[in-house]
Each structure stands twice: as structure tokens, then as C-alpha cells.
Amino acid sequence: MTKKALMGLPERLVLRVDEDLGAIVASYMPKGTRCKVPCPHPENCPVTGRKRIVPMPQFLDFAASEAADYYKIFVIEDIGGVGAVPGAELKEWLKYIEGLEPPYSLADGTSGGSNGRLTLFEVEKNVTRELH
């Protein structure tokens, strides 16, 4: 699944991939650099000058759609300098996936305008076996 998701992301934006955990971290910021906080999220990064043609949540949304049956990218909200996922949106997503019937693939992610993470899961049918 991770490889399919990576096909939806520009290689130079991928900072870290852990195939065992199904995790991808992507950013417009190169490794070892720090974002300007708060960032006005302009068309060009105020630190690197890199052009931001597409906001990171859209890249992650596309990558997730390439790899998973069901997916959700949460756009981080700034609450007093701390990034947060809207609670009502998270609750709605959890209720939705609770009703899915395995097997299926699932992706979720969080993202601000320039950075994000994507986690991919395979949910299998629960098989009960009789032990002898």
C-alpha cells in the first residue's frame, strides 16, 4: 500500500517512509530545515522560496486515494500555536469506519498547508478458529 501512496506524491516532498508501519511523512521543507512559525502559507515558502503549487492536504488526499479503499485527511487547525484536528470531524470519521465491513484498506493523515503525515492500514476479517 505504501508504494501505491508514494506514486501520488512528488519524490522531493517525501521526507520519511516506514513501510513496516505504513507511514509517510511529507513536507515542502527539506530535511533539517524549520518552518517559520506562524507561517502565512504564501504561494512561496518564506524559508526556502520553494513554490507551493498545491497545498499538502491535497497531495496527501491524492496519495491516499491511490492506495486505500477509504481515506480521510484531517486539515490541522492552529489553536493558540498548537496544531489540532477538529474533534467533531475525528468523531465523525471514527463512527464511519466503525461501520465498515472487513476486509478493506484504510488511510488517514493529518496536514497543515506545507507538511503532513499519512498512515495506511489493511483491515482483515476477524477469523475465529477452533483449537484442538
N, C-alpha and C positions, 0 to 999 in steps of 0.2 A: 504493500500500500504506500509506503513512504516514497518509493521510486516513482510511482504514478503521481503523487502530490508534487514531487520535485520537478516534474515535467511542466507544471503550471507556474513555476517561479523562475525569474531570471537568476542564473547561477551566481552572479556577483552580489545578489542581495541575500544569499543563504550564508548565515554565519555558523550554524551548527546543525548537524543531523545525527540523531541517535536511532538507528534502525531497530535496535532491540526494544526501545521504549516507544517507538513510533512517534518521535518528537522532532520538530523542525523549528529552528529559530531563524528569523529573517529580519533584516534591517537595512535601511538606506545608509546607516552609519557603518563604516568599515571597522573591523575588529580593532580594539584598542583605542577607539575614539569615544567621546561622550557627547550626548545631545546637549543643546542649550536648553536650560530649564528656566522659565517656561518657554516652550517653542511656539512660535506663532504659526507653524506649519505652512510656510510660504511655498511657492512653486519651486524655489531652490532652497536647499538646506543651508541654514545660516552658518554652519560649521564647515561643511565640506564643499559647498557650492554645487553639489550634485542635484540635477534636475529631478523633481518628483513628478513624473508624468501621471502616475496612478497612486492613490493613497494605499498604504499597506493593507488595510482591511479588504480592499478589492482584489489584490493579488492573492491573499490567503483564501478568500472566498472561491476564486477560480481554482486554486490548487486543491482545495478540499473537494470541490465538485468533480474534479478529475479522478479522485481516489476513493471517495466514500459514497455509500448509498444515501446517508443522511448526514447533514453537517450544519454547523452554526458557528459564525464568527462574531464574537462579542466585541463591540467597539468600546474601548476604555473611556470612561468619563473622568475628568480631573475634578477631584473633590478635595479642595484645600491643599493642592500639591501632591496628592496621592492618587494613583490610578485605581479605578474601581469598575467592576462590572455591575450594571444596573440589576438590583435584586429581583425585581418583577420579571425581567427578561430571563434571568437564570432560572427562576422558579418555573416559568412557562416552558423552557427548554427541557428541564428535568421531567416535568409532567408529560411532555410529548414523547420523550424517549422511553419513559416507563411503559408506554402503551405499545411499543414496537414488538413485533414477534421475531425472535431469532430464527435463523442466522441473518446477520446484516453487518455492514461496515459503517463506522461512525467516525466523524472528525469534529473536533471542536477547537476553537482558538480564541485568543484574545489579541487585540491590536489597538495601538494608537495610530496616528497618521503615518508614522515612519518606521515603527518596529512592531514585531508580533511573534507569536508562537502558535504552532499548530500541533495537535496531538491526534493520532489516528488509532482506532481500535477495531478489532474484529470481535463481534459478539456471536458466540456459538450457542446452539441449542443446548439446554441443560439435559444431559443424558443420565438417567439413573440406571445403574447396573446392579443386578442381583449378584451378591458374592456367595460363592460356595465354599 
